[in-house]
Amino acid sequence: MKNKKVMIGIISVVILIIAIIVGIIIINMPKEKPEEVLNTYFSYINAQNYEAMYDKLSSSSKQSINQEDFITRNQNIYEGIDSSNIKINVKEVANEEKKKKVSYSEEMVTSAGTITFDNEVYLVKEEKEYKIEWSSELIFPQLKEDYKVRVETLSGKRGSILDRDGNALAYDGVVSQIGIVPGKLGDNREENINKIAELTGVSVETINNYLSASYVQDDTFVPIRKVAKDDTELKEQLLQIPGIMINDAEGRVYTLGEEAGHLIGYVQAINAEELEKYADKGYSSTSLIGKSGLEAAYEDRLRGTDGVRIYIVDQEENEITTLAEQKQKDGEDIKLTINSNMQAKLYEQLKNDKGLFVVMQPATGELLALVSTPTFDSNDFTLGMTNDQWNTLNTDEAKPLYNRFIQSYCPGSTFKTITGAIGLETGSITADEDFGYTGTSWQKDSSWGDYKVTTLTGYSGPKNLLNALMHSDNIYFAQTALRIGTSKFTESLDKIGFNKEIEFPLSLTKSQYANDEGINSEGKLADSGFGQGNILVNPIHMASIYSSFYNNGDMVKPYVEYREDKTPQILIENAFSEEVANTIKEDLIQVVENPSGSANDMQINGVTIAGKTGTAELKVDKNDNESGTLGWFDCFTTNQGEKDILVISMVENVQDNAEGGSHYLIKMIRTLFE
């Protein structure tokens, strides 16, 4: 019994001793394992917490590099290469002379792509914690203490926009950079700055801000603004002022300028909102991006992708190794169907008015010209628009920033061709039927009250489709619409693309035949028959509709990007029957060729032209005398083969034009045949 007690006592003592030893081991055990310390260190890199990184260094490492230099070196490298999402995978932890050697693989995302490599690091235990024995090789294995990491950027060139003949409409070229060398402004510094401000449009305050920047010395070239390379008059005036220097610079150049401003659009520096929106597309804060027109529509194809190379050099700038490389990629050139000469000629004709031209080859759908006036010069946006220029554009009552050929408008009498075609197609009328009325005003019956449909002039002969088109008879087409009826009328318009989006690089406003309340009265249906009421048509859509009269009833799909294969894409097959389409075409030829036709002044020897005049009243009600009118002329040639063209044209505010809007436009269109 006594021996048993002695044995129990011995065991208890042994257990106590073991517990004490285990306790001592636990107390002295490091808080984190070596691999955990390393993972924590790299998490600090991802968080850009360089102070916390430094705290993980061993005493000997801190003696070799102070905190400020450590932070500077790590920050410059990791942020300089845009590193992110750094991950490590510990492969082995080995004991080595009172140290722990950790072998691991590392992966990081950079501006030049993903970098992966194997590395190793030693950790020593100091005051119950493992600390990292740091050197530059922890950043990259090949990086010695006196080596540097370099980043080389290779700019990807933006693609050009070309016309159908390969001439550049927008390209990366050379512009002139106006700048000031402060030390050469002379004794009349203030006076000279005022002169520069007056000529360049850059405010005195802005110029002084540029000149007071911290980097500016007396001999520094301080950029003020860019101007076109061929703006020789302005440059000669500026060069008379002391301190001015002009250098070549890269810039986007628009050869047609304001002649194609709305069509081509422009590029500008990306803003913060766009940078966030396209964060996954590789844009940087210095990127240019398409802001309007085809520059914006084709942005993904036009933009170049910058190339980046990350590499290490020694103290003599000798290259040691390339860590990662992303090749630059130039943007794609976009070739258009646009005929530059035609675009420029039509712009020149219309530039002093508010209006539009759409020119298309009716056999193929190729758009040869898209003109909207007034407009802007795309070069002004790229070169750097002054506040005065921007304010002028924004406050101009003529709305030069408003792209008219993508909108929809009341078509007036040019819509009568559509009503006539629907009437024939539905069997509601026949081409030769004489409606038999007389006079220049008409109403269905007394239920219309005071409202009557009026037409401009009376004419002799039968009140049939041909004469109604030749004389642009409102009454005939009001009666035709009533015969068709609301249901068939709207169904027929839906069939030819009303209330539908048309696929096109620029967003086109839908054509419509009614507002929310629909065509809800006989009077509104009658008005719709001659292109009034709530009828609105997009001019590019109208070009497609008119192409059906050329193409035996098929509406071609308008397009602006050039293709070698001229086989047309059909937007709507059998929009009208071949018989109906050809009846309308032959009648429209008489509108031009017959001496009594409303567009006889469009007749040109040797050219067969089918056309329709139109005037659209924009009255809110019968007492509205301020909204003005739109003048229209739509036409196409029929005997020029591959050179046949179709023109949709409109000019605003023609109520005071003695020639009338249609005939004013006819003079302009005739220049295409001169």
KOLLOFI-931692 format. One line per 8 residues: number of its first residue (from 1); their letters; for each residue x, y, z of C-alpha. Coordinates in steps of 0.02 Angstrom, whole numbers, plus 32768, in hexadecimal, padded with zeros to 4 digits. Layout:
# residues N
NUM = a = X/Y/Z; ...
//
This chain:
# residues 674
1 = mknkkvmi = 8000/8000/8000; 808D/8074/802C; 80E8/8049/7F89; 8049/806E/7F29; 803C/811C/7F75; 80F2/813C/7F4D; 80D3/8107/7E97; 803D/817B/7E87
9 = giisvvil = 80A3/820A/7ECC; 812F/81EC/7E4F; 80B3/81E8/7DBF; 8064/828A/7DFB; 810E/82DE/7E01; 8137/82A0/7D52; 8091/82E0/7D10; 80B2/8388/7D63
17 = iiaiivgi = 815E/8393/7D17; 811A/8367/7C6A; 8092/83E9/7C7D; 8112/846C/7CAC; 8180/843F/7C17; 80EA/8443/7BA0; 80B5/84E8/7BE9; 8163/8531/7BCF
25 = iiinmpke = 8162/84F2/7B1B; 80B6/853D/7AFC; 80E5/85E2/7B4C; 8180/85EE/7ADF; 812A/85B1/7A41; 811C/8639/79B9; 8070/8683/799F; 8072/865B/78E4
33 = kpeevlnt = 80C4/85D3/787F; 8146/8609/77FD; 80CC/85EB/776C; 8046/864F/77C7; 80BD/86E1/77DE; 80E6/86DD/7725; 802F/86D9/76F2; 800B/876D/7764
41 = yfsyinaq = 809D/87CD/7717; 805A/87B5/7667; 7FAB/87E6/769D; 7FF6/888C/76D4; 803E/88A3/7624; 7F91/888D/75D8; 7F4F/890C/7655; 7FE2/8982/7630
49 = nyeamydk = 8005/8987/76EB; 80C1/899F/76DF; 80D8/89D1/7795; 808E/892B/77CE; 80FE/88D0/7753; 8196/8922/77A2; 815F/88E8/784F; 8171/8834/7812
57 = lsssskqs = 822C/884A/77EE; 82B7/8804/785A; 8329/8874/78BE; 83BA/8856/7849; 834D/8883/77B3; 8318/8925/7806; 83CE/8950/7821; 83F0/893D/7767
65 = inqedfit = 835C/89A8/772E; 82FB/8A2D/778B; 823E/8A39/7786; 8237/8ACC/7710; 82A7/8A7B/768D; 824C/89D5/76A0; 81A3/8A26/7683; 81E4/8A8B/75EE
73 = rnqniyeg = 8231/89F4/7599; 819C/8981/75B1; 811B/8A05/7587; 8175/8A3D/74E9; 8184/898C/74A9; 80DD/8940/74D8; 8076/89D7/74AA; 80E3/8A00/7413
81 = idssniki = 80B7/895A/73C4; 8000/8965/73FD; 800F/88C4/7460; 7F73/8878/74AC; 7F2C/87D4/74E9; 7FD5/8792/7523; 7FC8/86DD/7559; 804B/8665/75A1
89 = nvkevane = 804A/85A9/75B4; 80C2/8568/7638; 8115/84C8/75FB; 818E/849E/7689; 81C8/84DD/7734; 8274/849C/7763; 82E5/84B1/77FC; 838D/84FE/77D2
97 = ekkkkvsy = 840A/853D/7855; 838B/8580/78D2; 8326/85CA/7842; 8290/8595/77DF; 82A1/8590/7723; 81FA/85A3/76CB; 81EF/8570/7615; 8156/85B2/75B8
105 = seemvtsa = 810D/85DF/750F; 80C8/868D/74EE; 804B/86D3/7473; 801A/8789/7457; 7FB3/87EB/73DA; 800D/887F/738B; 7FF3/88FE/7300; 8055/888A/728D
113 = gtitfdne = 7FF5/87ED/72BC; 800B/8767/7341; 80B9/8745/7387; 80E0/869D/73DA; 8182/8661/7427; 81CD/85F3/74B0; 8229/8642/7542; 8268/8620/75F2
121 = vylvkeek = 8281/8687/768F; 82CD/866E/773D; 8273/8696/77DF; 82C3/86A4/788A; 8270/869E/7934; 827C/873F/7997; 8220/8755/7A3D; 81A3/86CA/7A1C
129 = eykiewss = 8180/8703/7969; 81C4/86CF/78C0; 820C/8761/7860; 8239/876B/77A8; 82EC/877E/7771; 82C6/87F9/76E7; 8323/8825/7648; 82EC/8868/759F
137 = elifpqlk = 82EB/87B5/7562; 824A/879C/75C4; 81F7/880F/7543; 8241/87B0/74AF; 82CA/872B/74BA; 8334/8784/7437; 8329/882E/748C; 83CC/885E/74E2
145 = edykvrve = 83D7/88F0/755B; 841B/8969/74D9; 83AC/892A/744B; 830E/8981/7412; 8268/894E/73C8; 8238/89AA/7329; 8190/89B9/72D2; 818B/89DE/7219
153 = tlsgkrgs = 80E7/8A11/71C7; 80CE/89F8/710D; 8036/8A59/70D2; 7FB8/89FF/7066; 7F83/8A6E/6FD5; 7ECA/8A98/6FBF; 7E82/8A5A/6F1C; 7E55/8AD3/6E91
161 = ildrdgna = 7DA9/8AF3/6E49; 7DB0/8AF2/6D8B; 7D38/8B22/6D01; 7D06/8AAA/6C76; 7DA2/8AD7/6C12; 7E19/8ABB/6CA4; 7E32/8B73/6CCE; 7E46/8B93/6D88
169 = laydgvvs = 7DB5/8BEB/6DDC; 7DFD/8BD4/6E8B; 7EAF/8B9F/6EB2; 7F3C/8BB2/6F31; 7FA9/8C38/6EE5; 800D/8CD3/6F0F; 7FC8/8D73/6F5A; 801E/8E0F/6F9B
177 = qigivpgk = 803B/8E25/7056; 803B/8EDD/708A; 80A6/8EFC/7122; 80FC/8F83/7187; 81B1/8F8C/71C2; 8199/8FFB/725E; 8249/9043/725F; 8231/9089/71B1
185 = lgdnreen = 818F/90E8/71CF; 81F5/9186/71E4; 81D5/9223/7249; 8121/9230/720B; 80F4/9188/7254; 8042/91B5/7285; 801C/9208/71DF; 8062/9174/717E
193 = inkiaelt = 7FFB/90F7/71E3; 7F5F/915E/71BD; 7F87/9156/7103; 7FA1/909A/710B; 7EFC/9086/7168; 7E9F/90ED/70E6; 7EE5/908A/7053; 7ED8/8FDB/709C
201 = gvsvetin = 7E34/8FEE/70FA; 7E88/8FAE/7199; 7E63/9021/722C; 7EEB/9089/727F; 7EC5/9031/7323; 7EDE/8F86/72D5; 7F81/8FB9/7283; 7FC4/8FFD/7327
209 = nylsasyv = 7F94/8F5C/737E; 7FF7/8EFA/72FC; 808D/8F6C/7313; 8089/8F61/73D1; 8092/8EA2/73D6; 811B/8E5F/7449; 817F/8E10/73BB; 818A/8EB0/7353
217 = qddtfvpi = 8235/8F05/7341; 8264/8F9B/72D5; 8299/8F29/7246; 8207/8EAE/7255; 8193/8E97/71C1; 80E4/8EAA/720C; 805A/8E65/719A; 7FC3/8ED9/718A
225 = rkvakddt = 7F56/8E8B/7103; 7F5C/8E2A/7060; 7F28/8E6E/6FB7; 7F1A/8E21/6F0B; 7FBD/8E0B/6EAD; 7F7C/8E72/6E1B; 7F3E/8F03/6E87; 7FCD/8F6D/6E45
233 = elkeqllq = 7F7A/9016/6E5D; 7F63/8FFD/6F19; 8011/8FB5/6F2F; 8061/9047/6ED3; 8004/90C2/6F43; 803B/9065/6FDF; 80F0/905C/6FAA; 80F6/911B/6FAC
241 = ipgimind = 80E3/9113/706A; 8182/90FB/70D4; 8186/9056/7131; 811B/8FF2/70B7; 815E/8F4D/7078; 8103/8ED4/7005; 812D/8E1A/6FFF; 80E4/8D87/6FA2
249 = aegrvytl = 8077/8D13/700A; 800F/8C78/6FEE; 7F54/8C92/6FDD; 7EB5/8C52/6F8D; 7E97/8CA8/6EE6; 7DEF/8CB7/6E8E; 7E06/8CE2/6DD7; 7D51/8D14/6DB5
257 = geeaghli = 7D40/8D72/6E5A; 7C93/8DBD/6E68; 7C5F/8D73/6DC0; 7C4A/8CCA/6E17; 7C48/8CFB/6ECF; 7BA8/8CA1/6F00; 7BD3/8C06/6E9B; 7C88/8BEB/6ED0
265 = gyvqaina = 7C7B/8C37/6F7F; 7D17/8C50/6FE8; 7D87/8C0A/7071; 7DB5/8C5A/7117; 7E0E/8C2A/71B8; 7DAF/8BA6/721A; 7D57/8BE8/72B5; 7D4B/8B98/7361
273 = eelekyad = 7C9D/8B53/7344; 7CD1/8AFF/72A0; 7D70/8ABE/72F0; 7D08/8A67/7375; 7C88/8A29/72F8; 7D0C/89DA/7288; 7D81/89A2/7313; 7D95/88F5/72C6
281 = kgysstsl = 7DC5/8934/7218; 7E74/8972/723C; 7E58/8A2E/7235; 7EC7/8AA0/729D; 7EB1/8B51/72DB; 7F10/8B90/7241; 7EA8/8B30/71C1; 7E44/8B82/7136
289 = igksglea = 7D96/8B3E/7114; 7D14/8B5A/708E; 7C90/8BD2/70CF; 7C17/8BE3/703C; 7BF2/8BAC/6F8B; 7C4C/8B18/6F3E; 7CE3/8B38/6FAF; 7C74/8B00/703E
297 = ayedrlrg = 7C11/8A7D/6FDE; 7CAE/8A21/6FA5; 7D14/8A44/7043; 7D37/898D/706B; 7D7E/8970/6FBE; 7DD7/8A15/6FA6; 7E31/8A21/704C; 7EE1/89E1/7058
305 = tdgvriyi = 7F1E/897B/70EB; 7FBE/89BA/713A; 804D/8940/714D; 80AB/8936/71F2; 8152/88E6/721B; 8194/88D0/72CC; 824D/88AC/72DB; 82E3/88B7/7351
313 = vdqeenei = 8380/891D/7331; 8425/8926/7390; 8477/89C3/73D4; 84B8/89EC/7325; 840C/89D6/72D6; 843D/8933/7284; 83A5/88C5/726F; 83AA/882A/72DE
321 = ttlaeqkq = 8305/87D5/72B8; 8253/87F4/727C; 81D3/87CA/7300; 8136/87E0/7298; 8104/8825/71EF; 805F/8850/719E; 806D/887B/70E6; 8019/8919/70AB
329 = kdgedikl = 7F8A/8907/7030; 7F5A/898D/6FB4; 7EA3/89B1/6F9B; 7E44/897A/6F01; 7E2C/89EE/6E6D; 7D73/8A06/6E42; 7D49/8A26/6D8B; 7CA4/8A7D/6D69
337 = tinsnmqa = 7C2F/8A85/6CD4; 7C37/8B43/6CDE; 7C67/8BA7/6C43; 7CCE/8C37/6C89; 7CB2/8CA9/6BF3; 7BF6/8C93/6BFC; 7BF7/8CAB/6CB9; 7C5A/8D4C/6CAA
345 = klyeqlkn = 7BF5/8D90/6C18; 7B4D/8D77/6C6E; 7B8E/8DC0/6D11; 7BCA/8E5A/6CB3; 7B1C/8E6F/6C68; 7ABF/8E5E/6D0F; 7B3C/8EA4/6D8D; 7ADD/8F46/6DAB
353 = dkglfvvm = 7A39/8EEC/6DCE; 79F2/8E70/6E49; 79D7/8DCF/6DEB; 7A16/8D28/6DAF; 7A44/8CBD/6D1A; 7A42/8BFF/6D11; 7A89/8BB9/6C6F; 7A81/8AFE/6C4C
361 = qpatgell = 7A9D/8A88/6BBC; 79EE/8A3C/6BB0; 7A29/899B/6B60; 7AA2/896F/6BEE; 7A78/89D8/6C88; 7B23/8A2C/6C8A; 7B18/8AD6/6CDC; 7B7E/8B53/6C78
369 = alvstptf = 7B60/8BEF/6CE2; 7B15/8C18/6D8C; 7B0E/8CD3/6DAA; 7AC5/8D31/6E3E; 7ACE/8DEE/6E4B; 7AFE/8E56/6EA8; 7B8A/8DF0/6EEF; 7C33/8DF7/6F47
377 = dsndftlg = 7CE7/8DD9/6F17; 7D22/8D34/6F62; 7DD3/8D7A/6F68; 7D9E/8DFD/6FE8; 7D74/8D76/7067; 7E15/8D16/704D; 7E87/8DAE/704C; 7E3C/8DF1/70ED
385 = mtndqwnt = 7DA0/8E5B/70E9; 7D9F/8EFE/7148; 7D12/8F29/71C0; 7CD5/8FAF/7148; 7CCC/8F31/70B8; 7C6F/8EB3/7124; 7BF4/8F34/7166; 7BD3/8F72/70B6
393 = lntdeakp = 7BAB/8EC2/707A; 7B3A/8E9F/710F; 7AD7/8F41/710A; 7AC5/8F54/704D; 7A0A/8F52/7026; 7A2F/8EF7/6F82; 7A69/8E60/6FE9; 7B0C/8E33/6F91
401 = lynrfiqs = 7B24/8D9F/7008; 7A7C/8D56/6FD1; 7A8F/8CCA/6F51; 79FA/8CDC/6EDE; 7A0D/8C41/6E71; 79F7/8BCC/6F05; 7956/8C21/6F40; 78A4/8C0E/6EFD
409 = ycpgstfk = 7839/8C97/6EB2; 778F/8CBD/6E6B; 77A8/8C8D/6DB3; 771C/8CF2/6D66; 76F0/8CCA/6CB2; 7785/8C55/6C96; 771D/8BD9/6CFB; 7694/8BD8/6C76
417 = titgaigl = 76F5/8B55/6C13; 76E3/8AE0/6CA9; 7629/8B01/6CBE; 7610/8AE6/6C03; 7672/8A43/6C07; 7610/8A03/6C9E; 756D/8A32/6C48; 759D/89CD/6BAE
425 = etgsitad = 75E3/893C/6C13; 7546/8929/6C7C; 74D1/893F/6BE8; 7486/89DA/6C37; 74A5/8A3D/6B97; 74D7/8A1E/6AE3; 7555/8A89/6A87; 74DA/8AC7/6A04
433 = edfgytgt = 7442/8AE5/6A72; 7403/8B99/6A6C; 73CE/8BD3/6B19; 7367/8C5A/6AC4; 736E/8CEA/6B43; 7393/8D9E/6B13; 73DB/8E34/6B6C; 7467/8E4C/6BE9
441 = swqkdssw = 740D/8E1F/6C8B; 73A9/8D88/6CBF; 735C/8D31/6D54; 730B/8C86/6D61; 726A/8CC8/6DAB; 7226/8D45/6E29; 725F/8CD9/6EBB; 730C/8D26/6EA0
449 = gdykvttl = 72CA/8DCF/6ED6; 733A/8E5D/6E9B; 73CA/8DEA/6E6B; 73F0/8DD5/6DB2; 7480/8D8B/6D52; 74CC/8E0E/6CE0; 7542/8DFF/6C4D; 75AC/8E89/6C05
457 = tgysgpkn = 7571/8E93/6B51; 74E6/8E4C/6AE8; 7508/8DF2/6A44; 74A9/8DB2/69AF; 749F/8CFD/697E; 746C/8C62/69DF; 7489/8C59/6A9A; 74EF/8BB8/6A8C
465 = llnalmhs = 7593/8B7D/6AD9; 7605/8BC2/6A52; 75BB/8C71/6A53; 75AF/8C71/6B11; 766A/8C4D/6B1D; 7697/8CC7/6A93; 7634/8D53/6AE5; 7653/8D1B/6B98
473 = dniyfaqt = 7599/8D13/6BBE; 7577/8D09/6C7A; 74BE/8CE3/6C61; 74DC/8C49/6BF7; 7551/8BFA/6C77; 74E1/8C28/6D0A; 7453/8BCD/6CB1; 74C7/8B3B/6C8A
481 = alrigtsk = 74F5/8B29/6D42; 743D/8B28/6D72; 741B/8AA1/6CF2; 74AB/8A37/6D34; 746D/8A49/6DE7; 74D1/8A5A/6E87; 74F0/89A0/6EA2; 7534/8978/6DF4
489 = ftesldki = 7591/8A1E/6DED; 75F1/8A00/6E8F; 760D/8947/6E6B; 7659/8976/6DC3; 76CA/89F7/6E13; 7702/8978/6E96; 772D/8902/6E07; 77A6/8980/6DBB
497 = gfnkeief = 7802/89A3/6E5D; 77A1/8A26/6EBF; 77B7/8A1A/6F7C; 784F/89A9/6F62; 7907/89C6/6F7B; 7973/89C0/6EDF; 7A1E/8971/6EF9; 7A9F/89F8/6EDA
505 = plsltksq = 7B43/8A2E/6F2D; 7AF2/8ACF/6F68; 7A51/8AC3/6FCB; 79C0/8AF7/6F5A; 791E/8B3C/6FA1; 788D/8AC9/6F74; 780D/8B00/6EF3; 775D/8B0D/6F39
513 = yandegin = 76AB/8B29/6EFD; 765C/8B5C/6FA3; 767E/8B96/7053; 7642/8B34/70EA; 758B/8B53/70C4; 7599/8B07/7015; 753E/8B3E/6F77; 749A/8B59/6FD4
521 = segklads = 7433/8BC1/6F5C; 7406/8BCE/6EA5; 7455/8C7A/6E9E; 74FB/8C39/6EDF; 74F6/8BA6/6E65; 74D2/8C1E/6DD6; 7563/8C8E/6E0A; 75D4/8BF5/6E17
529 = gfgqgnil = 75AD/8BC9/6D62; 760B/8C62/6D23; 769A/8C57/6DA1; 7658/8CC5/6E2D; 75FD/8C8F/6ECC; 767A/8C37/6F3B; 76DE/8BE8/6EAD; 779A/8BF2/6ECE
537 = vnpihmas = 781A/8B9E/6E5E; 78D4/8B88/6E73; 792B/8BC0/6DD1; 799A/8B25/6DC6; 78FE/8AB9/6DDB; 78A9/8B22/6D56; 793A/8AFE/6CE0; 791B/8A45/6CF9
545 = iyssfynn = 785F/8A59/6CDA; 787E/8ABB/6C38; 78FA/8A35/6C01; 7866/89BC/6BF5; 7823/8A22/6B63; 78CA/8A08/6B0D; 78DF/8950/6B3C; 7838/8906/6B05
553 = gdmvkpyv = 77F2/8911/6BB5; 7887/88DD/6C22; 78CD/8957/6CA3; 798B/894E/6CAA; 79E6/895C/6D4E; 7A4C/89FE/6D57; 7B01/89E7/6D8B; 7B9A/8A54/6DA2
561 = eyredktp = 7C2A/89D9/6DB6; 7C74/89AC/6D0E; 7C74/88FA/6CCF; 7CB3/88B3/6C2B; 7C1A/8845/6C14; 7B94/88BA/6BD1; 7B07/883C/6BE5; 7A83/88A1/6C42
569 = qilienaf = 7A40/886C/6CEA; 7983/887A/6CE6; 7939/88D5/6D7A; 7886/88A6/6D4C; 785F/8830/6CBE; 77C1/8853/6C5A; 779A/88F2/6CB8; 772C/8910/6C21
577 = seevanti = 7705/88A4/6B8B; 776B/88BD/6AED; 76D3/8905/6A94; 76AF/8983/6B1D; 7766/89B8/6B2E; 7778/89D5/6A73; 76D5/8A35/6A6A; 7713/8AAD/6AF0
585 = kedliqvv = 77BD/8ABB/6A99; 7772/8AE6/69F0; 7700/8B67/6A3F; 7793/8BB6/6A9B; 77F2/8BC3/69F7; 7761/8C2A/69B5; 776B/8C9A/6A4F; 7814/8CCF/6A09
593 = enpsgsan = 7801/8CBB/694C; 7750/8CF8/692F; 774B/8DB6/691A; 76BA/8DB8/6996; 771A/8D52/6A16; 7743/8DA6/6ABC; 77FE/8D7C/6AA7; 7813/8DA4/69EF
601 = dmqingvt = 78A8/8E14/6A1A; 7907/8D75/6A4B; 7905/8D38/6996; 79B4/8D1A/6950; 79DB/8CE9/689D; 7A11/8C34/6891; 79E2/8C08/6943; 793C/8BB8/6971
609 = iagktgta = 7909/8BF1/6A1E; 7875/8BBE/6A89; 7850/8C3B/6B14; 77D4/8C83/6B8F; 77CB/8D2F/6BDB; 778C/8D4D/6C8A; 7765/8DD4/6D08; 7740/8DA5/6DBC
617 = elkvdknd = 76E7/8E1D/6E2F; 7720/8E11/6EE2; 7686/8E64/6F2D; 7652/8E2F/6FDA; 75A1/8E67/6FAD; 754B/8ECD/6F25; 7578/8F6F/6F7D; 7633/8F49/6F85
625 = nesgtlgw = 7690/8FC3/6F14; 773C/8FB3/6F64; 7773/8EFC/6F54; 77A4/8F0F/6E9E; 77AB/8E90/6E12; 7822/8E0D/6DCE; 784C/8E02/6D16; 786C/8D55/6CCD
633 = fdcfttnq = 78A3/8D0C/6C29; 78BB/8C51/6C13; 78F3/8C08/6B6D; 7953/8B7E/6B16; 799E/8B65/6A69; 7966/8ACE/6A05; 79D3/8AC4/6969; 7A86/8AD5/69A8
641 = gekdilvi = 7AA4/8A1E/69D2; 7B27/8A0A/6A5B; 7B2E/8AC8/6A6B; 7A76/8ADB/6A99; 7A60/8B3F/6B39; 79D0/8B5F/6BB0; 79C7/8C04/6C10; 7961/8C30/6CAA
649 = smvenvqd = 7971/8CE9/6CD3; 7924/8D62/6D50; 7938/8E17/6D7F; 78E6/8E6C/6E14; 7889/8F11/6E23; 785C/8F2A/6D6C; 77BA/8F87/6D8F; 780A/902B/6D57
657 = naeggshy = 786D/8FE0/6CC5; 782A/9024/6C21; 7863/8F87/6BC5; 7811/8F10/6C3E; 7876/8E8C/6C98; 786D/8E04/6C13; 78A9/8E73/6B85; 7930/8EBE/6BF4
665 = likmirtl = 7971/8E0C/6C0F; 795F/8DDD/6B57; 79DD/8E64/6B29; 7A58/8E15/6BA3; 7A3B/8D63/6B68; 7A54/8D95/6AB2; 7B09/8DBF/6ADB; 7B29/8D03/6AEC
673 = fe = 7B0A/8CF2/6A31; 7B6D/8D89/69F8
//
